[in-house]
Amino acid sequence: MDINSNVDQLIKQYKTLPGGLLPLLHAVKDAVGYVPDSAVAPIAKGFNLSRAEVHGVISFYHDFNTRPVGRHTVQICRAEACQSMGSRDIEAHAKQSLGIDYGETTADGLVTLEPVYCLGNCACSPSVRVNDDIHARVDRSRFDELMEELSHASPDASGVGS
């Protein structure tokens, strides 16, 4: 989908819905994997909002990215409960083994690494979310297993930007 030529159609589809901005942003993300900067101005105009308001929504919700992301998103919980149970060790291991930092994507486009500040799984810390799946009591070995599973997953089951 060429977002620049189809954004007006998406705006017409969602602008009459109460709270239509969020479903529209999800539709854009689903179509191209992220919300490109070039879509912000037309969305703002279509919803009679400022570009700052649209950008504020995009930047507030962790589901939205403004740049391409990997086929898989891996989030490591940085909340206090997970930190107390070793998430900082998992974080260091993940960065070293993947060769990237938070906000970056592996050279092969497979994984984007992101911090998250609570997955609501505190009793089973440390937790890691891979796409939409939360994994509990993750240690270095389990993290490596999860990454190995991703490398063997079919591209169609990747959940782009999930």
Backbone as CSV, one residue per row, in Angstrom:
resi,resn,N_x,N_y,N_z,CA_x,CA_y,CA_z,C_x,C_y,C_z
1,MET,0.845,-1.187,0.000,0.000,0.000,0.000,0.878,1.234,0.000
2,ASP,0.638,2.144,-0.933,1.338,3.415,-0.965,0.576,4.377,-0.063
3,ILE,1.107,4.621,1.114,0.384,5.393,2.120,0.068,6.797,1.641
4,ASN,0.958,7.401,0.853,0.724,8.766,0.403,-0.490,8.864,-0.516
5,SER,-0.733,7.859,-1.331,-1.879,7.915,-2.242,-3.156,7.389,-1.594
6,ASN,-3.058,6.648,-0.502,-4.239,6.048,0.116,-4.632,6.648,1.461
7,VAL,-3.845,7.578,1.981,-4.143,8.123,3.302,-5.483,8.852,3.302
8,ASP,-5.833,9.551,2.216,-7.125,10.244,2.157,-8.288,9.257,2.252
9,GLN,-8.154,8.119,1.593,-9.188,7.084,1.657,-9.327,6.562,3.094
10,LEU,-8.207,6.323,3.748,-8.252,5.851,5.137,-8.858,6.902,6.061
11,ILE,-8.521,8.161,5.826,-9.079,9.244,6.651,-10.600,9.272,6.502
12,LYS,-11.086,9.194,5.265,-12.541,9.192,5.040,-13.203,8.013,5.741
13,GLN,-12.524,6.888,5.751,-13.073,5.683,6.367,-13.195,5.815,7.882
14,TYR,-12.241,6.505,8.527,-12.184,6.516,9.988,-12.600,7.823,10.650
15,LYS,-12.666,8.921,9.914,-12.896,10.205,10.582,-14.295,10.359,11.159
16,THR,-15.251,9.596,10.689,-16.608,9.693,11.248,-16.805,8.804,12.474
17,LEU,-15.867,7.936,12.731,-15.961,7.082,13.919,-15.587,7.874,15.166
18,PRO,-16.341,7.709,16.259,-15.881,8.321,17.510,-14.510,7.743,17.868
19,GLY,-13.551,8.603,18.140,-12.199,8.133,18.454,-11.515,7.498,17.261
20,GLY,-11.855,7.952,16.063,-11.357,7.336,14.831,-9.871,7.466,14.585
21,LEU,-9.210,8.376,15.292,-7.776,8.559,15.063,-6.983,7.298,15.375
22,LEU,-7.263,6.663,16.499,-6.512,5.447,16.855,-6.730,4.314,15.851
23,PRO,-7.975,4.010,15.469,-8.141,2.967,14.446,-7.457,3.322,13.127
24,LEU,-7.475,4.602,12.767,-6.783,5.023,11.547,-5.289,4.767,11.656
25,LEU,-4.697,5.157,12.777,-3.254,4.946,12.954,-2.915,3.457,12.923
26,HIS,-3.784,2.633,13.499,-3.575,1.181,13.427,-3.672,0.686,11.980
27,ALA,-4.607,1.226,11.226,-4.758,0.816,9.825,-3.507,1.178,9.017
28,VAL,-2.961,2.351,9.267,-1.735,2.761,8.592,-0.595,1.834,8.995
29,LYS,-0.481,1.585,10.287,0.576,0.684,10.778,0.432,-0.711,10.180
30,ASP,-0.790,-1.211,10.133,-1.015,-2.544,9.567,-0.663,-2.597,8.089
31,ALA,-0.885,-1.501,7.395,-0.634,-1.468,5.956,0.848,-1.388,5.620
32,VAL,1.602,-0.577,6.367,3.007,-0.374,6.009,3.999,-0.738,7.098
33,GLY,3.509,-1.120,8.278,4.397,-1.545,9.351,4.789,-0.443,10.317
34,TYR,4.455,0.803,9.970,4.754,1.946,10.832,3.932,3.133,10.344
35,VAL,3.974,4.247,11.077,3.268,5.450,10.667,4.308,6.449,10.159
36,PRO,4.433,6.583,8.835,5.461,7.477,8.299,5.164,8.945,8.601
37,ASP,6.221,9.726,8.742,6.070,11.158,8.995,5.218,11.827,7.926
38,SER,5.304,11.326,6.695,4.554,11.934,5.591,3.043,11.788,5.762
39,ALA,2.595,10.904,6.641,1.159,10.717,6.863,0.604,11.655,7.924
40,VAL,1.456,12.259,8.732,0.988,13.064,9.867,0.200,14.290,9.413
41,ALA,0.712,15.063,8.473,0.020,16.291,8.041,-1.344,15.996,7.434
42,PRO,-1.473,15.041,6.503,-2.815,14.770,5.981,-3.785,14.236,7.035
43,ILE,-3.285,13.425,7.964,-4.144,12.925,9.036,-4.612,14.090,9.900
44,ALA,-3.692,14.967,10.262,-4.057,16.133,11.079,-5.118,16.974,10.379
45,LYS,-4.930,17.238,9.104,-5.898,18.035,8.348,-7.245,17.321,8.283
46,GLY,-7.241,16.030,8.012,-8.474,15.267,7.888,-9.264,15.174,9.177
47,PHE,-8.570,15.202,10.313,-9.243,15.101,11.611,-9.368,16.458,12.303
48,ASN,-8.988,17.514,11.582,-9.040,18.872,12.121,-8.254,18.976,13.429
49,LEU,-7.046,18.432,13.408,-6.132,18.466,14.543,-4.835,19.130,14.107
50,SER,-4.028,19.517,15.067,-2.699,20.010,14.722,-1.779,18.810,14.484
51,ARG,-0.712,19.036,13.749,0.270,17.969,13.560,0.845,17.546,14.902
52,ALA,0.995,18.499,15.819,1.520,18.185,17.155,0.586,17.236,17.900
53,GLU,-0.731,17.424,17.739,-1.677,16.535,18.410,-1.577,15.114,17.856
54,VAL,-1.480,14.994,16.539,-1.349,13.669,15.931,-0.034,13.035,16.353
55,HIS,1.043,13.794,16.287,2.339,13.269,16.710,2.304,12.874,18.190
56,GLY,1.595,13.650,19.006,1.484,13.330,20.430,0.838,11.973,20.656
57,VAL,-0.184,11.654,19.874,-0.838,10.349,19.988,0.121,9.253,19.531
58,ILE,0.791,9.477,18.415,1.733,8.481,17.889,2.846,8.207,18.893
59,SER,3.387,9.255,19.477,4.516,9.067,20.393,4.074,8.562,21.769
60,PHE,2.818,8.785,22.147,2.335,8.332,23.448,2.167,6.814,23.489
61,TYR,1.621,6.250,22.432,1.337,4.816,22.406,2.526,4.038,21.853
62,HIS,2.976,3.049,22.612,4.143,2.271,22.195,3.868,1.410,20.971
63,ASP,2.616,1.237,20.584,2.285,0.426,19.412,2.676,1.092,18.099
64,PHE,2.886,2.400,18.113,3.153,3.120,16.878,4.622,3.487,16.749
65,ASN,5.167,3.214,15.583,6.536,3.593,15.253,6.488,4.542,14.067
66,THR,7.471,5.421,13.986,7.527,6.368,12.868,8.644,6.008,11.892
67,ARG,9.169,4.815,12.045,10.206,4.329,11.130,10.005,2.825,10.963
68,PRO,10.542,2.273,9.905,10.391,0.821,9.713,10.987,0.052,10.889
69,VAL,10.366,-1.049,11.205,10.840,-1.904,12.285,11.077,-3.302,11.746
70,GLY,11.697,-4.138,12.562,11.977,-5.508,12.160,10.711,-6.336,12.020
71,ARG,10.866,-7.507,11.450,9.716,-8.414,11.300,9.172,-8.828,12.658
72,HIS,10.020,-8.796,13.677,9.614,-9.146,15.037,10.041,-8.023,15.975
73,THR,9.181,-7.701,16.931,9.527,-6.725,17.954,9.731,-7.469,19.272
74,VAL,10.884,-7.234,19.886,11.215,-7.855,21.169,11.320,-6.735,22.195
75,GLN,10.499,-6.842,23.239,10.489,-5.843,24.295,10.921,-6.492,25.605
76,ILE,11.834,-5.818,26.294,12.310,-6.294,27.595,11.757,-5.355,28.655
77,CYS,11.105,-5.929,29.655,10.498,-5.124,30.707,11.584,-4.477,31.569
78,ARG,11.418,-3.172,31.797,12.363,-2.418,32.614,11.729,-1.930,33.918
79,ALA,10.534,-2.416,34.244,9.888,-2.017,35.493,10.662,-2.586,36.683
80,GLU,10.411,-2.036,37.850,11.179,-2.372,39.040,11.149,-3.860,39.374
81,ALA,9.981,-4.487,39.283,9.888,-5.911,39.631,10.783,-6.746,38.721
82,CYS,10.750,-6.455,37.441,11.590,-7.212,36.513,13.071,-6.902,36.726
83,GLN,13.382,-5.629,37.010,14.781,-5.290,37.286,15.293,-6.054,38.504
84,SER,14.464,-6.145,39.522,14.906,-6.828,40.740,15.121,-8.321,40.527
85,MET,14.541,-8.848,39.453,14.674,-10.276,39.154,15.630,-10.555,37.985
86,GLY,16.337,-9.524,37.515,17.395,-9.762,36.545,17.171,-9.269,35.131
87,SER,16.201,-8.388,34.911,15.971,-7.940,33.537,17.141,-7.131,32.977
88,ARG,17.891,-6.462,33.839,19.056,-5.703,33.338,20.095,-6.654,32.740
89,ASP,20.236,-7.833,33.312,21.144,-8.834,32.762,20.634,-9.315,31.402
90,ILE,19.324,-9.548,31.306,18.729,-9.965,30.028,18.921,-8.862,29.003
91,GLU,18.707,-7.621,29.424,18.881,-6.463,28.540,20.304,-6.417,27.976
92,ALA,21.298,-6.519,28.833,22.696,-6.488,28.383,22.989,-7.652,27.446
93,HIS,22.491,-8.828,27.788,22.700,-10.010,26.957,22.031,-9.836,25.595
94,ALA,20.813,-9.327,25.586,20.085,-9.128,24.331,20.828,-8.152,23.427
95,LYS,21.252,-7.040,23.983,21.966,-6.040,23.183,23.253,-6.615,22.611
96,GLN,23.971,-7.380,23.432,25.231,-7.965,22.980,24.985,-9.054,21.941
97,SER,24.059,-9.952,22.198,23.858,-11.079,21.285,23.218,-10.650,19.970
98,LEU,22.356,-9.640,20.010,21.736,-9.153,18.774,22.597,-8.113,18.064
99,GLY,23.529,-7.511,18.799,24.397,-6.492,18.208,23.692,-5.172,17.955
100,ILE,22.655,-4.894,18.744,21.895,-3.646,18.599,21.560,-3.077,19.964
101,ASP,21.108,-1.838,19.971,20.654,-1.184,21.197,19.145,-1.012,21.105
102,TYR,18.549,-0.506,22.167,17.122,-0.219,22.125,16.821,0.746,20.990
103,GLY,15.708,0.499,20.308,15.294,1.352,19.204,15.942,1.003,17.882
104,GLU,16.772,-0.029,17.874,17.468,-0.420,16.648,16.948,-1.760,16.153
105,THR,17.264,-2.028,14.893,16.851,-3.261,14.231,18.084,-3.999,13.748
106,THR,18.069,-5.320,13.871,19.201,-6.116,13.394,19.393,-5.898,11.902
107,ALA,20.621,-6.087,11.447,20.968,-5.832,10.040,20.124,-6.657,9.077
108,ASP,19.708,-7.835,9.495,18.887,-8.687,8.629,17.402,-8.321,8.663
109,GLY,17.038,-7.304,9.473,15.656,-6.860,9.551,14.758,-7.787,10.350
110,LEU,15.340,-8.729,11.067,14.542,-9.714,11.791,13.949,-9.165,13.089
111,VAL,14.754,-8.450,13.879,14.338,-8.067,15.229,14.577,-6.583,15.479
112,THR,13.569,-5.937,16.054,13.714,-4.599,16.622,13.623,-4.766,18.124
113,LEU,14.576,-4.188,18.857,14.638,-4.303,20.311,14.100,-3.024,20.936
114,GLU,13.154,-3.170,21.855,12.523,-2.015,22.494,12.425,-2.238,24.000
115,PRO,12.538,-1.154,24.777,12.237,-1.270,26.204,10.733,-1.157,26.403
116,VAL,10.240,-1.732,27.474,8.843,-1.553,27.855,8.846,-1.402,29.366
117,TYR,7.917,-0.628,29.893,8.010,-0.276,31.304,6.996,-0.969,32.190
118,CYS,6.303,-1.935,31.712,5.565,-2.904,32.517,4.736,-3.745,31.575
119,LEU,4.845,-5.039,31.736,4.041,-5.972,30.954,2.925,-6.583,31.799
120,GLY,2.813,-6.142,33.051,1.769,-6.644,33.925,1.962,-8.096,34.325
121,ASN,3.192,-8.539,34.298,3.502,-9.932,34.609,4.522,-9.985,35.750
122,CYS,4.369,-9.075,36.693,5.368,-8.857,37.732,5.672,-10.092,38.583
123,ALA,4.677,-10.914,38.831,4.882,-12.094,39.671,5.755,-13.136,38.992
124,CYS,5.951,-12.988,37.702,6.735,-13.969,36.940,7.935,-13.307,36.270
125,SER,8.523,-12.349,36.945,9.651,-11.584,36.402,10.897,-12.442,36.245
126,PRO,11.799,-12.037,35.355,11.679,-10.972,34.364,10.900,-11.430,33.131
127,SER,10.210,-10.468,32.526,9.356,-10.772,31.395,9.852,-10.105,30.116
128,VAL,9.587,-10.792,29.019,9.944,-10.317,27.688,8.731,-10.538,26.793
129,ARG,8.419,-9.554,25.961,7.349,-9.732,24.980,7.980,-9.858,23.603
130,VAL,7.603,-10.909,22.901,8.032,-11.125,21.527,6.773,-11.009,20.680
131,ASN,6.719,-9.971,19.862,5.514,-9.625,19.123,4.385,-9.453,20.139
132,ASP,3.381,-10.297,20.123,2.267,-10.156,21.063,2.304,-11.156,22.207
133,ASP,3.346,-11.981,22.271,3.425,-13.041,23.280,4.355,-12.652,24.421
134,ILE,3.836,-12.742,25.651,4.641,-12.441,26.834,5.250,-13.727,27.365
135,HIS,6.546,-13.676,27.648,7.290,-14.821,28.179,7.779,-14.472,29.574
136,ALA,7.559,-15.391,30.510,7.866,-15.162,31.919,9.175,-15.836,32.321
137,ARG,9.760,-15.288,33.392,10.977,-15.848,33.998,12.058,-16.122,32.950
138,VAL,12.288,-15.120,32.126,13.266,-15.261,31.046,14.664,-15.044,31.597
139,ASP,15.564,-15.965,31.276,16.980,-15.796,31.588,17.737,-15.768,30.256
140,ARG,19.050,-15.707,30.318,19.842,-15.630,29.084,19.565,-16.808,28.157
141,SER,19.506,-17.987,28.721,19.282,-19.193,27.927,17.913,-19.162,27.251
142,ARG,16.893,-18.781,27.998,15.545,-18.719,27.421,15.467,-17.626,26.357
143,PHE,16.145,-16.507,26.582,16.170,-15.446,25.578,16.773,-15.979,24.281
144,ASP,17.884,-16.701,24.392,18.513,-17.269,23.200,17.579,-18.244,22.485
145,GLU,16.838,-19.043,23.251,15.866,-19.963,22.647,14.796,-19.194,21.873
146,LEU,14.300,-18.115,22.473,13.275,-17.306,21.805,13.798,-16.713,20.505
147,MET,15.041,-16.246,20.523,15.611,-15.664,19.309,15.846,-16.741,18.247
148,GLU,16.213,-17.928,18.674,16.383,-19.047,17.744,15.051,-19.398,17.092
149,GLU,13.980,-19.398,17.882,12.651,-19.668,17.337,12.263,-18.627,16.293
150,LEU,12.599,-17.369,16.540,12.288,-16.316,15.570,13.027,-16.524,14.259
151,SER,14.258,-16.969,14.350,15.050,-17.137,13.127,14.515,-18.265,12.261
152,HIS,13.710,-19.156,12.860,13.132,-20.263,12.099,11.659,-20.064,11.772
153,ALA,11.070,-18.968,12.251,9.651,-18.690,11.994,9.478,-18.290,10.541
154,SER,8.338,-18.641,9.979,8.073,-18.258,8.594,7.827,-16.760,8.526
155,PRO,8.257,-16.115,7.454,8.065,-14.667,7.316,6.597,-14.268,7.375
156,ASP,5.680,-15.127,6.906,4.270,-14.775,6.922,3.680,-14.768,8.314
157,ALA,4.317,-15.437,9.260,3.807,-15.490,10.628,4.485,-14.483,11.527
158,SER,5.171,-13.524,10.948,5.976,-12.617,11.739,5.199,-11.525,12.446
159,GLY,4.049,-11.154,11.947,3.308,-10.059,12.584,4.074,-8.766,12.473
160,VAL,4.311,-8.278,11.259,5.115,-7.088,11.012,4.736,-5.992,11.979
161,GLY,5.764,-5.498,12.687,5.573,-4.409,13.600,4.719,-4.735,14.811
162,SER,4.410,-5.997,15.030,3.568,-6.337,16.177,4.288,-6.134,17.467
